[in-house]
Amino acid sequence: MPTYLYKNLETGEIYELQQSMRDEPYTTHPESGAPVKRVLARPGIAFKGSGFYVTDSRPKSGE
C-alpha cells in the first residue's frame, strides 16, 4: 500500500499515512480526527545530465 504525506491544518505537523490508491484522500486524521490535507512530495530519484536516449542501451552496429 502506498504511503502519502498529510499536513495537519491546525498545527502544521506532517504525517505519513498508508492508504489504497483507490481510496479518496483523507480530510481528517483517522485516529485524532484533526483536519488534514494531502501534500505533494518530491520523488526519491532525479535524473540529471544531458539525457537518456533509446540509442544509449543499444549495441553499436557490427558488435
Secondary structure, 3 states (H helix, E strand, C coil): CCEEEEEECCCCCEEEEECCCCCCCCCECCCCCCEEEEECCCCCCCCCCCCCCHHHCCCCCCC
